[in-house]
Amino acid sequence: MTSHVFRKTAITVPDQAGLSARAIAGHSGHPRPSITQDVYMDRRADGRQAADALDTAMGFHASPGLE
């Protein structure tokens, strides 16, 4: 796992838990929530479907409750 993948995961988990961009930015050390949103918090509607398709192609399975 690369450091970027770890960092993305450390930001995605609180995002999925409903924390605000400001709270996540503070946790990740970003000076502005816009950095967190622009780089790590992709809100496109098809993002989850694309991630699920990639997980399926790589043989990963969704965690319970995150489907």
TIRO-2110 file (N, C-alpha, C; in Angstrom, 1 decimal):
// TIRO-2110
0.8, -1.2, 0.0, N, 1, A
0.0, 0.0, 0.0, CA, 1, A
0.9, 1.2, 0.0, C, 1, A
0.6, 2.1, -0.9, N, 2, A
1.4, 3.4, -1.0, CA, 2, A
0.9, 4.4, 0.1, C, 2, A
1.7, 5.4, 0.4, N, 3, A
1.3, 6.4, 1.4, CA, 3, A
0.1, 7.1, 0.9, C, 3, A
-0.1, 7.4, -0.4, N, 4, A
-1.2, 8.1, -0.9, CA, 4, A
-2.5, 7.2, -0.7, C, 4, A
-2.4, 6.0, -1.0, N, 5, A
-3.6, 5.1, -0.8, CA, 5, A
-4.0, 5.1, 0.7, C, 5, A
-3.0, 5.0, 1.6, N, 6, A
-3.3, 5.0, 3.0, CA, 6, A
-4.0, 6.4, 3.4, C, 6, A
-3.4, 7.5, 2.9, N, 7, A
-4.0, 8.8, 3.2, CA, 7, A
-5.4, 8.9, 2.7, C, 7, A
-5.6, 8.4, 1.5, N, 8, A
-7.0, 8.5, 0.9, CA, 8, A
-7.9, 7.7, 1.8, C, 8, A
-7.5, 6.5, 2.2, N, 9, A
-8.3, 5.7, 3.1, CA, 9, A
-8.6, 6.4, 4.4, C, 9, A
-7.6, 7.0, 5.0, N, 10, A
-7.8, 7.7, 6.2, CA, 10, A
-8.7, 8.9, 6.1, C, 10, A
-8.9, 9.4, 4.9, N, 11, A
-9.9, 10.5, 4.7, CA, 11, A
-11.2, 10.0, 4.2, C, 11, A
-11.2, 8.9, 3.5, N, 12, A
-12.5, 8.3, 3.0, CA, 12, A
-13.3, 7.7, 4.1, C, 12, A
-12.7, 7.1, 5.1, N, 13, A
-13.5, 6.5, 6.2, CA, 13, A
-14.2, 7.5, 7.0, C, 13, A
-13.6, 8.6, 7.4, N, 14, A
-14.4, 9.6, 8.1, CA, 14, A
-15.5, 10.3, 7.2, C, 14, A
-15.2, 10.4, 6.0, N, 15, A
-16.1, 11.0, 5.0, CA, 15, A
-17.4, 10.1, 5.0, C, 15, A
-17.2, 8.8, 4.8, N, 16, A
-18.3, 7.8, 4.8, CA, 16, A
-19.0, 7.8, 6.1, C, 16, A
-18.4, 8.1, 7.2, N, 17, A
-19.0, 8.2, 8.5, CA, 17, A
-19.8, 9.5, 8.7, C, 17, A
-19.7, 10.4, 7.8, N, 18, A
-20.5, 11.6, 7.8, CA, 18, A
-19.8, 12.8, 8.4, C, 18, A
-18.5, 12.7, 8.7, N, 19, A
-17.8, 13.9, 9.2, CA, 19, A
-17.8, 15.0, 8.2, C, 19, A
-17.7, 16.2, 8.6, N, 20, A
-17.6, 17.4, 7.7, CA, 20, A
-16.3, 17.5, 7.0, C, 20, A
-16.2, 18.2, 5.9, N, 21, A
-14.9, 18.4, 5.2, CA, 21, A
-14.0, 19.2, 6.1, C, 21, A
-14.5, 20.1, 6.9, N, 22, A
-13.7, 20.9, 7.8, CA, 22, A
-13.1, 20.0, 8.9, C, 22, A
-13.8, 19.1, 9.5, N, 23, A
-13.3, 18.2, 10.5, CA, 23, A
-12.2, 17.3, 9.9, C, 23, A
-12.5, 16.7, 8.7, N, 24, A
-11.5, 15.8, 8.0, CA, 24, A
-10.3, 16.6, 7.6, C, 24, A
-10.4, 17.8, 7.2, N, 25, A
-9.3, 18.6, 6.8, CA, 25, A
-8.4, 18.9, 8.0, C, 25, A
-9.0, 19.2, 9.2, N, 26, A
-8.2, 19.4, 10.4, CA, 26, A
-7.5, 18.1, 10.8, C, 26, A
-8.1, 17.0, 10.7, N, 27, A
-7.5, 15.7, 11.0, CA, 27, A
-6.3, 15.4, 10.1, C, 27, A
-6.5, 15.7, 8.8, N, 28, A
-5.5, 15.4, 7.8, CA, 28, A
-4.4, 16.4, 7.6, C, 28, A
-4.6, 17.6, 8.3, N, 29, A
-3.5, 18.6, 8.2, CA, 29, A
-3.7, 19.6, 7.1, C, 29, A
-4.8, 19.6, 6.4, N, 30, A
-5.0, 20.5, 5.3, CA, 30, A
-5.4, 21.9, 5.9, C, 30, A
-4.8, 22.9, 5.4, N, 31, A
-5.2, 24.3, 5.9, CA, 31, A
-6.6, 24.7, 5.5, C, 31, A
-7.1, 24.2, 4.4, N, 32, A
-8.4, 24.5, 3.9, CA, 32, A
-9.3, 23.3, 3.6, C, 32, A
-10.5, 23.2, 3.9, N, 33, A
-11.4, 22.1, 3.6, CA, 33, A
-11.5, 21.9, 2.1, C, 33, A
-11.3, 23.0, 1.3, N, 34, A
-11.4, 22.8, -0.2, CA, 34, A
-10.3, 21.9, -0.7, C, 34, A
-9.2, 21.9, -0.1, N, 35, A
-8.1, 20.9, -0.5, CA, 35, A
-8.6, 19.5, -0.3, C, 35, A
-9.1, 19.2, 0.9, N, 36, A
-9.6, 17.9, 1.2, CA, 36, A
-10.7, 17.5, 0.2, C, 36, A
-11.6, 18.4, -0.1, N, 37, A
-12.7, 18.1, -1.0, CA, 37, A
-12.2, 17.9, -2.4, C, 37, A
-11.4, 18.7, -2.9, N, 38, A
-10.9, 18.7, -4.3, CA, 38, A
-10.1, 17.5, -4.5, C, 38, A
-9.2, 17.1, -3.6, N, 39, A
-8.3, 16.0, -3.8, CA, 39, A
-8.8, 14.6, -3.4, C, 39, A
-9.5, 14.6, -2.3, N, 40, A
-9.9, 13.3, -1.7, CA, 40, A
-11.3, 13.0, -1.6, C, 40, A
-12.2, 13.9, -1.6, N, 41, A
-13.6, 13.7, -1.4, CA, 41, A
-14.4, 13.8, -2.7, C, 41, A
-14.3, 12.9, -3.6, N, 42, A
-14.9, 12.9, -4.9, CA, 42, A
-16.4, 12.6, -4.7, C, 42, A
-17.3, 13.5, -5.1, N, 43, A
-18.7, 13.3, -4.8, CA, 43, A
-19.5, 13.0, -6.1, C, 43, A
-18.9, 12.6, -7.1, N, 44, A
-19.6, 12.3, -8.4, CA, 44, A
-20.5, 11.1, -8.1, C, 44, A
-21.7, 11.1, -8.7, N, 45, A
-22.7, 10.1, -8.4, CA, 45, A
-22.2, 8.7, -8.9, C, 45, A
-21.4, 8.6, -9.9, N, 46, A
-21.0, 7.3, -10.4, CA, 46, A
-19.7, 6.8, -9.7, C, 46, A
-19.2, 7.6, -8.8, N, 47, A
-18.0, 7.2, -8.1, CA, 47, A
-18.1, 5.9, -7.4, C, 47, A
-19.1, 5.6, -6.7, N, 48, A
-19.3, 4.4, -5.9, CA, 48, A
-19.4, 3.2, -6.9, C, 48, A
-20.1, 3.4, -7.9, N, 49, A
-20.3, 2.3, -8.9, CA, 49, A
-18.9, 1.9, -9.5, C, 49, A
-18.1, 3.0, -9.9, N, 50, A
-16.8, 2.7, -10.5, CA, 50, A
-15.9, 2.0, -9.5, C, 50, A
-16.0, 2.4, -8.2, N, 51, A
-15.1, 1.8, -7.2, CA, 51, A
-15.6, 0.3, -7.0, C, 51, A
-16.9, 0.1, -7.0, N, 52, A
-17.4, -1.3, -6.8, CA, 52, A
-16.9, -2.2, -8.0, C, 52, A
-17.0, -1.6, -9.2, N, 53, A
-16.5, -2.3, -10.4, CA, 53, A
-15.0, -2.7, -10.3, C, 53, A
-14.2, -1.7, -9.9, N, 54, A
-12.8, -2.0, -9.7, CA, 54, A
-12.6, -3.0, -8.6, C, 54, A
-13.3, -2.9, -7.5, N, 55, A
-13.1, -3.9, -6.5, CA, 55, A
-13.5, -5.3, -7.0, C, 55, A
-14.5, -5.4, -7.7, N, 56, A
-15.0, -6.7, -8.3, CA, 56, A
-13.9, -7.3, -9.2, C, 56, A
-13.4, -6.4, -10.1, N, 57, A
-12.4, -6.8, -11.1, CA, 57, A
-11.1, -7.3, -10.4, C, 57, A
-10.8, -6.7, -9.2, N, 58, A
-9.6, -7.1, -8.5, CA, 58, A
-9.8, -8.2, -7.5, C, 58, A
-11.0, -8.7, -7.4, N, 59, A
-11.3, -9.8, -6.5, CA, 59, A
-11.6, -9.3, -5.0, C, 59, A
-11.8, -8.0, -4.8, N, 60, A
-12.1, -7.6, -3.5, CA, 60, A
-13.6, -7.6, -3.3, C, 60, A
-14.1, -7.6, -2.0, N, 61, A
-15.5, -7.6, -1.7, CA, 61, A
-15.8, -6.5, -0.8, C, 61, A
-16.9, -5.8, -0.9, N, 62, A
-17.3, -4.7, -0.1, CA, 62, A
-17.4, -5.2, 1.3, C, 62, A
-17.1, -4.3, 2.3, N, 63, A
-17.2, -4.6, 3.7, CA, 63, A
-18.7, -4.5, 4.0, C, 63, A
-19.2, -5.3, 5.0, N, 64, A
-20.6, -5.2, 5.4, CA, 64, A
-20.9, -3.8, 5.8, C, 64, A
-22.0, -3.3, 5.4, N, 65, A
-22.5, -2.0, 5.7, CA, 65, A
-22.0, -0.9, 4.8, C, 65, A
-21.0, -1.2, 3.9, N, 66, A
-20.5, -0.2, 3.0, CA, 66, A
-21.0, -0.4, 1.6, C, 66, A
-21.9, -1.3, 1.4, N, 67, A
-22.4, -1.6, 0.1, CA, 67, A
-23.3, -0.5, -0.5, C, 67, A
END
